[in-house]
Amino acid sequence: MSLILVTDDGPIRTVRMNRPDKKNALTTPMYEAMAAAIEERREGLRCLLIAGGETGFCAGNDIGEFLQMAQGGGALGGPTSRFLHVLARCQTPMVAAVSGAAVGVGTTMLLHCDHVVAASDARLSTPFTALGLLPEAASTLIAPRLMGRARAFELLVMGHPLSAEQAKAAGIVNTVVAPHELEQAALAAAREIAALPPDAVRVARTLLRGSPDEIVARIDAEGTAFKERLASPEAKAAFKAFLERKR
């Protein structure tokens, strides 16, 4: 079974996370596949649609890989960093269809999307510091600009989750719909974007997003700090406590 499903329908490419038994927790091969699908350019491609499935949008990074990195004193792997860089430098408009849980990178990747449609059951959370870690994906740069420093601190540092409606009020989500309407609503948004004059969209989008170099620099700075945190006594203790709760 392919863990990332990529389908093209005219001007729209759908990149769907497909690991339902693990609620779409991302592994290294999944990061690689998503990065390749987003980065690949095709004549006539006008919009990317990022989606999850019935078990939720994305449960974040696979906890097993996090544990391996923590035990080895490593950092975010090359495929993970590449995926985050691809999000920052993507030149194609991105729409996200979010249902259920969006945890960690499942939330921070949404900050790079141009239009987010959420089901009413969506729940966004970033429990990084609870694990002794740090936010990633340039969320420490983008989130305060988007929602204000105070609300960004509450989400990224205090780890308070956001409902779909709260995420909309914070400016992360554009539209909230019933769960059974999610796919149709997200596809409609992607089609609307794809139907616009592409050069005008490209220029306007570039001006709205700002410098990708600045975003990539923050991704890298977060990555360096993340590596230090993985090797810290705090992170090791937090992972140990997490495993004990899981037993």
N, C-alpha and C positions, 0 to 999 in steps of 0.2 A: 504494500500500500504506500502510495506517495504521500509524504507528510506535508508537502506544499503542492497545491493544485493550481496550475496556471492555465487559464483559458482566455482566448482572444475572441471577441465578438465585435467585428467592425473596428471602430475607433477606440474600443474599451478593452483593457486587459484586467482580468480579475485574478488577484493573487490571494489564495485562500489557505489559511492554516488548517491542517487536517490531521490533528493528533487528538481525537476526541477522548480517548481513554485517559489522557493526561491534561485535559482541558486546554490543549494547544500550548502547553509549556514548550518553550523553544530550545532546541538542541543546536549544536554546532552545524550539522548538515542543513537544518532548517534555516538558520541564518544565511548560510551560503546560497541556498536555493532562492530565498526571498530577495537577497541582494542582486543575484543574477537576473531575476525576473523584473525587478524594478529598474535596473541599470540598462538592460537591453533596449536598444532603440529599434523601432520598426516603422517603416513608412506608413503614415496614416494613423499612428497611435496618438490619441488625443487625451486620454485620461486613464488613470490606474485606480482600481477599486480594491482595497484591502479588506478582507473579511475573515471571520472565524466560522463558527458553526453552532449547532444546537447546544453543545456543552459549554459555550462561552466564547468570548473573543480570544483572549490569550492570558494564561496564568503566569506569564513572566518567563524568566529564564528557568530552565530545568534545574531543580534543586540539587540533583545529583552532580551536575557539572559545577554548580556553585561550590558544593562541598569539596569536590576534587581540587578546584582552584584554591579554596581556603586552606586545605591540608597541604597543598604544594607551594603555598605562598605566591601563587601566580596572579595573573591579571585577567581582565576581559580578553578573550582570545581574539586572534586575528580576524576570523569570520564575523565575530560580533562587532568589532570595531569597523570592519568594512561595511557591514549592514548599516550602522549608524552614520557613517560617512556618506553612503549612498542616499540615505534619507535626506541628509543635509544638502546634497548636491543635485538631487533629482530635478530634472527640467520638465517633467510631465506632471500636470496637476494630479493630486492624490485625494481620493475620497475614501473614507473608512466607514464600514458598517459594523457597529459595535453592539453586541448583545451579551448579557451575563457579565461574568467577571473579566475585567481588564486590569491586570496586576503588574506592577513594576514596569518593564519595558512595554507591556500591553497598554499602559497608559501613556508613557513618555513618547512612544512613537506617534501617538495621536497629535502631539504638539507640532509635528512636521506636516501633518495633513492639511489640505486646503479647505476641506468640507467634511464634517463628521456627522453622520446620522446615527443616533443611538436608540436602541429599543428601551422601553420604559423600565425593563428589568436590568439595565446596565448598571454596573457598579465599578467605579474607578478607584484604584488604591495603589499607593507606592510605599510599601513597608520596608524601605531601604535601611533607615537608621535603626529600626527595631532589630535588624540583623547585624548591626554594627557597620553597615556599609554606607554608601553615598548614592544620591540620584545620578542618573546618567542621561545619555542622548541629548546633551546640552539643555536639559530641563532646568538647570539652575540659571540659565540665561534666558530661555524662552518663556518659561512659566511666569516669572515676575513681570515681564513685559506684557504678558497676555492677561493676567488676572490680578496683578498687584503683588507686592512683596509679602504682605501679611497673609493673603490667602495661599500664596505659593508656599510659604513656610508651613502653614497648617497641613497642606497636602503632602509636600515633599519631605519635611522634617518630622512633623508630629504624626504623620501617617494617617490622618483622618480621611476616610473614604468619601467619595462624592457619588451621590445618586445621579441618574441621567439628568434630572431637572437641575440639580445643583451644578453639574458640569456645564449645562447650557448657560446658567446664570454666570458662571465663571468665564465663559467665552471659549471653552474647549469644544463644546458640542454645538452644532447649528440647529439640529432638528431632533425632537424626540417623538417616536411613533410607537404604536403597539408592536409587540414582538413579531406578530405574523405579517406586519407591513414593512419590516425592516429592509429585506432584500430588495423589494420593489422600490421603496423610497430612495435607497442608496443608488440603485441603478438609474433611477430617474434623474438624480442629481448629476451622476456621471455623464449621462446622455446630454443633459443641459449644458454642461461645461464643454463636452466634446463638440457640440454644435456651434460654439462661438468661434469667431475668427481666430485661428491658432496663434498667429504672430502677435496679435493684440493681447491675447491671454498670456503669452510668454513674457512679454515686456512688463505688463501690469503685475504679473505674479512675481517677477524678479524684483521689482521695486518694493512690493509689499513685504517680501520675505527678508530683504536686506542681504548683507554679505554672507555668502556660504562659508567663506574663509573664517569669519569670526565664529560661526557656529561650529565648524570643524575644530577650531582651536580650543573651544570650550569642551567639546567632546573629548579631545585628547587630554586636556587638563583634568577633567573628571576621571578619565581612565587611569592617569597616573596616581591620583589620590585614591581611586578605587583599589588599585593594586596594594597600596600601603594599608588600606583598611582591611583587606582580605587577610593580611598577615598579622593583624593586630590581635591582642588578647581579647578585646571586646567582641570582635567578629567570631573568633573561635568559640568563645563562651556562648554567644548567641546561637550559633549553629548547633552546639552541643545541646542546649536547652530545647531547640526546635526539634531535634531528633528524639529527645526523651519524651516530648509531648506527642510525637507521632507514634510511639510504641504503644 
